[in-house]
């Protein structure tokens, strides 16, 4: 069965695009929304991200923990933020190769901002059978596309709540 290589989800957040972008473009904050990511260590500090910024994402799924090395590929304030995952390891991302690309688009709408999160499977050289078998083991029975579809919905729901929540309630 051929793999689904890209999945997306969207949510409308009651805030301007620049405000939502300012949160999403800080990888260290991603752990506040993601069901799997615990945050990130950004090389050079947690300041403004630019194309070329490198960060290590810290992740957990059940008892498993791992670290990914990522590079920002798009940083257009209020419009688009994207990064490529290109290495993975337990504590240090030593295994290099194309893994995935994550993209966030921000579109002004009357209610605020439509945020669209997209995951793309960059493991194009993997045969479908091998990738599907690996995915079902790593996700306890799902393809990565189905697994990421659920993660994206959770992340966007949590992002909306965090951005719309009054500062005193945080």
C-alpha positions as CSV (number, residue, x, y, z in Angstrom):
1,X,0.0,0.0,0.0
2,X,1.5,3.4,-1.0
3,X,2.3,5.8,1.9
4,X,0.6,9.1,2.5
5,X,3.6,11.4,2.6
6,X,1.8,14.7,3.7
7,X,-0.9,15.4,6.2
8,X,-2.2,18.8,7.4
9,X,-4.7,20.3,9.8
10,X,-5.9,23.8,10.5
11,X,-7.4,25.8,13.3
12,X,-8.5,29.5,13.6
13,X,-6.9,31.3,16.5
14,X,-8.4,34.6,17.8
15,X,-5.1,36.5,17.5
16,X,-3.3,38.3,14.7
17,X,-0.9,36.3,12.5
18,X,2.2,38.0,13.9
19,X,1.3,37.1,17.4
20,X,0.7,33.4,16.6
21,X,3.9,33.3,14.5
22,X,5.9,34.7,17.4
23,X,4.9,31.7,19.5
24,X,5.2,28.9,16.9
25,X,8.6,30.2,15.6
26,X,10.2,29.6,19.0
27,X,11.0,25.8,19.0
28,X,11.7,25.8,22.7
29,X,7.9,26.5,23.3
30,X,6.6,23.7,21.1
31,X,6.5,21.4,24.1
32,X,3.6,23.5,25.5
33,X,1.3,22.3,22.6
34,X,2.7,19.1,21.2
35,X,1.6,15.7,22.5
36,X,5.1,14.3,21.7
37,X,7.6,17.2,21.7
38,X,9.0,18.3,25.0
39,X,10.6,21.5,23.7
40,X,13.9,22.3,22.1
41,X,17.4,23.5,22.6
42,X,18.2,26.2,20.1
43,X,21.8,26.8,19.1
44,X,22.7,30.3,19.9
45,X,19.9,30.8,22.4
46,X,16.1,31.0,22.2
47,X,15.9,34.4,20.4
48,X,14.5,35.1,17.0
49,X,14.7,32.1,14.6
50,X,16.0,32.7,11.1
51,X,16.5,30.4,8.1
52,X,19.4,28.3,9.0
53,X,18.8,28.3,12.8
54,X,19.6,24.8,14.1
55,X,17.8,23.3,17.1
56,X,17.5,19.9,18.8
57,X,14.0,18.8,19.5
58,X,13.4,16.7,22.6
59,X,10.6,14.1,22.2
60,X,8.8,11.4,24.1
61,X,6.3,8.7,23.0
62,X,5.3,6.5,26.0
63,X,8.5,5.4,27.6
64,X,10.7,6.1,24.5
65,X,12.7,9.4,24.4
66,X,14.8,10.7,21.5
67,X,16.3,13.9,20.2
68,X,16.1,15.2,16.6
69,X,18.3,17.8,14.9
70,X,16.3,20.3,12.9
71,X,17.1,23.3,10.7
72,X,14.8,26.2,10.0
73,X,14.0,26.4,6.3
74,X,11.4,29.2,6.3
75,X,11.0,32.1,8.7
76,X,8.6,34.6,7.2
77,X,7.0,36.5,10.2
78,X,3.3,36.3,10.3
79,X,3.2,34.1,7.2
80,X,5.2,30.9,7.3
81,X,7.6,28.9,9.6
82,X,9.1,25.6,8.6
83,X,11.9,23.3,9.6
84,X,13.5,20.1,8.3
85,X,14.3,17.2,10.7
86,X,17.6,15.6,9.4
87,X,19.1,13.6,12.3
88,X,17.8,11.5,15.2
89,X,19.3,9.8,18.2
90,X,18.6,8.9,21.8
91,X,20.4,11.8,23.5
92,X,22.4,13.1,20.6
93,X,21.1,13.0,17.1
94,X,23.8,11.0,15.4
95,X,21.8,9.1,12.7
96,X,21.6,11.5,9.8
97,X,19.3,11.5,6.8
98,X,16.0,13.0,5.6
99,X,13.3,12.3,8.2
100,X,10.5,14.9,8.0
101,X,9.6,18.5,7.3
102,X,7.2,20.5,9.4
103,X,5.5,23.7,8.2
104,X,3.2,26.2,9.7
105,X,1.3,28.8,7.6
106,X,-0.5,31.8,9.0
107,X,-3.4,33.3,7.2
108,X,-5.4,36.4,8.4
109,X,-9.1,35.7,8.6
110,X,-11.9,37.8,10.1
111,X,-11.8,35.8,13.3
112,X,-8.0,36.1,13.7
113,X,-5.5,33.7,12.1
114,X,-6.0,30.3,10.3
115,X,-2.9,28.2,11.3
116,X,-2.2,25.3,9.1
117,X,0.3,22.7,10.3
118,X,1.7,20.3,7.7
119,X,3.9,17.2,8.2
120,X,5.8,15.8,5.2
121,X,7.5,12.4,5.3
122,X,11.0,12.9,3.9
123,X,11.9,9.2,4.0
124,X,11.3,9.0,0.2
125,X,14.1,6.4,-0.3
126,X,12.5,3.9,2.1
127,X,10.4,1.3,0.3
128,X,6.7,1.6,1.3
129,X,6.6,-1.9,2.9
130,X,9.7,-1.1,5.1
131,X,8.3,2.3,6.1
132,X,4.8,1.0,6.8
133,X,6.2,-1.8,9.0
134,X,8.6,0.5,10.9
135,X,5.8,3.0,11.4
136,X,3.4,0.5,12.8
137,X,6.0,-0.7,15.3
138,X,7.0,2.9,16.3
139,X,3.4,4.1,16.6
140,X,1.8,0.9,18.0
141,X,-0.2,0.0,15.0
142,X,-0.6,3.2,12.9
143,X,1.1,4.6,9.8
144,X,3.0,7.8,10.5
145,X,0.5,9.7,8.4
146,X,-2.4,8.6,10.6
147,X,-0.4,9.1,13.8
148,X,0.7,12.6,12.7
149,X,-2.8,13.6,11.7
150,X,-3.9,13.0,15.3
151,X,-0.8,14.7,16.7
152,X,-1.4,17.8,14.5
153,X,-5.1,18.0,15.7
154,X,-3.9,17.9,19.3
155,X,-1.1,20.4,18.8
156,X,-3.4,22.9,17.0
157,X,-6.1,22.6,19.7
158,X,-3.5,23.2,22.4
159,X,-1.9,26.1,20.5
160,X,-5.3,27.8,20.2
161,X,-6.0,27.4,23.9
162,X,-2.6,28.7,24.9
163,X,-2.7,31.8,22.6
164,X,-6.3,32.7,23.4
165,X,-5.9,32.1,27.2
166,X,-5.6,35.4,29.1
167,X,-2.0,35.9,30.4
168,X,-3.1,35.8,34.1
169,X,-4.6,32.3,33.5
170,X,-1.3,30.8,32.2
